[in-house]
Amino acid sequence: MRVYKALLPFKAISFDLDDTLYNNGPVIEQAELAMQQKLLLLAPKLGLIDPEFWWQKRKELAQLDPEVRHDVSRWRLLSVEQGLTELGVGRCEAGEIAELAFGAFYTARSNLIVPDSSHQLLKALAERYPLVAITNGNADLTLLRISQYFQQAYHAGPSGKMKPYPDMFHKACQQLAIEPHELLHIGDNSKADVRGALNAGCQAVWLKHEAHFHTAVLPHLEIDSLEQLQVLL
């Protein structure tokens, strides 16, 4: 653990989800594959489409409507629908297929096991502090089987702009009835989580998964594993 700034007293803790409480990379790969397979089943005449095609559709959509990036579910759904129409599928049918393909993606992206170590830490922390989740993704706490530890989950899109914008942090603080500096946020992304928390006036703990720190501002604490958060107990 490395201390960059002294922690002030805090009253609640927020967690990022993906790649903080569990390894998300392999799960997303499987979810992308599930979406591809569903599309092949629903529109076999199109054949197996290069995943790069769907990524390009997402980039094009974001260029036309930058705000769509703040809701990753809506962004993915609309980009699939747009891609299908460009491939010759009628708009009505494209909308229906896109919904079903996204459903396959979402089911697969939630098919993961949160490590026992994360369960144990969350349980111990939840006995001492109110916990909330603040995520740019669309992971469902109930499907992840960790909802029992959290008072609320804030997702980019429904709960405001994505991190590092301060929207979700401010909303969490308002609903917890605390001042921003009384929220301690823990996450793996130096830009989204650390800069986001500090932008909002909160305190930040960086779980070091990245090789380099991608922001000019430092967190209060840097940790190499969640187990080091035992000091908060």
N, C-alpha and C positions, 0 to 999 in steps of 0.2 A: 504494500500500500504506500502511496506517495501523497503527502499532504501539501497542497499548494496554498490553501487559504483556511483559516480556522473556521470550523463549522459554528454557526449560530444555533441557539436552541430551535428545534423544529417540532411541529405538532402533527405532521402527516408525511407520508412517503408515497411517491408515485413511481411506477415502473413502466419502462418501455416493455414490449412483449417480444417481438421477433428478434432473435439473436441475442437477447438479453437473458430471458428465462429458459430458452431452449435454442437449439440449432435449427434455423429456419431454412437454410439453403437447400438441402436435399428434399425437404417437403415441397418447396415451391417447384422444384424440378419435376417431381411426381405430379403435382397439380397441373403444370403446363402440359405434361404428357396426357393426363386424363382429359383435359380440354380438347387436345388434338384428336384423341381417339373418339370422343363424343362427336366432334365435328365430322369426322370421317364416317361415322355411323349415320348421322343425320343428313349429310350431303355427300354421299359417296362419289357422285359424278365429279366433284372437285378434286378428289384424290387427297393424298397427304400433303398438306401445305407447309412450306418451310416456316418454322417459328419466327424467322427474321421478318417475314411478311407481316405478322401480327404486331411485332415490335415497331415496325415502320408505321403501321396504322396508328399506333398509340402516339408516336412522336408527331405525326401529322395532325392528329386531333388536338394535341397539346399546343401546337403552333397556332391553330385556328382559335382555340379556346383555352388559354393558359390556366384558367380557374378550374378546369376539369381535373387537373392533377391533384387537387386537394381531396378528391374522393376516389380512391383507387378502384373500388368496386364499379362505380359508375363509369370511370375512365376505361376500364377493361371491357365492360359490357358494350359501351358505345363504339369502341374501336373494332370489336368483333363484328358488330352489326354493320358498320361502315365497310369493313373489309369484305364481308359477304356480298353486299350490294355491288361493290366494285367487281366482284367475281361473277356477277350475273344473276345473283339470287334476288328475287323480288323483295321489296322492302318489308312487306308484312311477314313473309316467310323468314326473312333474314332476322327480324326482331325475335321471332319465336325460337329460331335455332340458337341465336346468341344467348337468350335467356337460359336455355337448356345446357348449352356449352359452359356458360359461366357457373351454372349450378354444379356441374361436374367438377369444375375447377375448385369451387369453394368447399365442396365436400372433401375433396382430396387435400386441400391446404389445411383443413382442420383435423386431418387424420394424423395426429402426432402424439407422442407421449412426453409430457413434461417430466424432466428428471426428478427422482425422489429428493435430491438435494435441494432443488428449487421449491418443492412442496414443503419440505421441512423448514426452510428459511422463511417462506411466506407465512406459514402457520405461526411460527415464533414471533415474527414481526407484527402480524395482525393482532396478536394478543396484547401488544403494547401501543400500536399506532393505527390510525385509520389508513388503509391502503387504497390507492386508485391506480388504474392503468391509463397511460397516455400514449397512444400509438398512431403512427401514420398508416398502419395497415388495417386489415379487416378481420383479424383473428377474433374468434368468439370465445369469451371466457368460459361459457357453459360447455361448449364442445371440447375445450381444452381441459375441462374438469378442474378449474382453479377459481371459479366464480365465488366459492365460499370464502375466499380470503379478501376479496375486494368489495369496497362499498359502491364503486362505480367504475365504468370504463368509458373513456373518451376516445373516439375514433375521428381521424381527419375526415372532413366532409360533413357528416351529421353534427359534429361538435365544434366545427370551425376549421380554419386553415391548418394545413399540416405544419408540424415542427420544421424549421425553427421559428415560425410565427408564434406569438405568445398566446393565441386564442384559447387553446385547450388548457394551458396552465392557468390562465385567468379564470376560466369557467370552473375548473376544479377547485381553485381557491375560494371562489365565491360560494360554491355549493358546500364546501367544507367549513365555511365561515372562518377562514384564517387569512392572514396577510401573506403575500407572495413569498416573503423570505422565510416563512414558517413551513414551506413545502420543500422537502428534499427529493429531488428527482434522480433516478438511477437509469442509465441507458448505455448502449454500446456505441452509438454514433456520435462522434465528437461534434459534428455540425448540427444535426437535428436535435440531439438530446442535450448536449452541453450548452451550445449557443442558444438553443431554444429556451432552456430553463433560465439561463442568465438573462436573456432578453426580457423574460417575464418577471425578473426580480426574484426568482427562486434560487435555491442552492442546488448544486449539481455534483453527482458522482459519475465518473466515466469508467465503464467496464471496458478495459483495453483489449479489444479484438482487432482493431485496425493497426497497421504497421506504423502509421504516422498520425499525428494529431492535425485535423484539417480545419482548424479555426485559430484565430489569433488570441482568443480568450481561453483561460485555463479553468478547469473545474475546481471545486473545492478539494475533492479527493479523486485519486486514480487508483483503481483496483484491478488485479489480474484475474480474480475469480469472485463469484458471488459469496463464497464461503467467508471472504474477508469482511463481509458486512456483519458478521457475528459481533463485531465490536459495537454495533449500534444497540445490541441487546444488553 
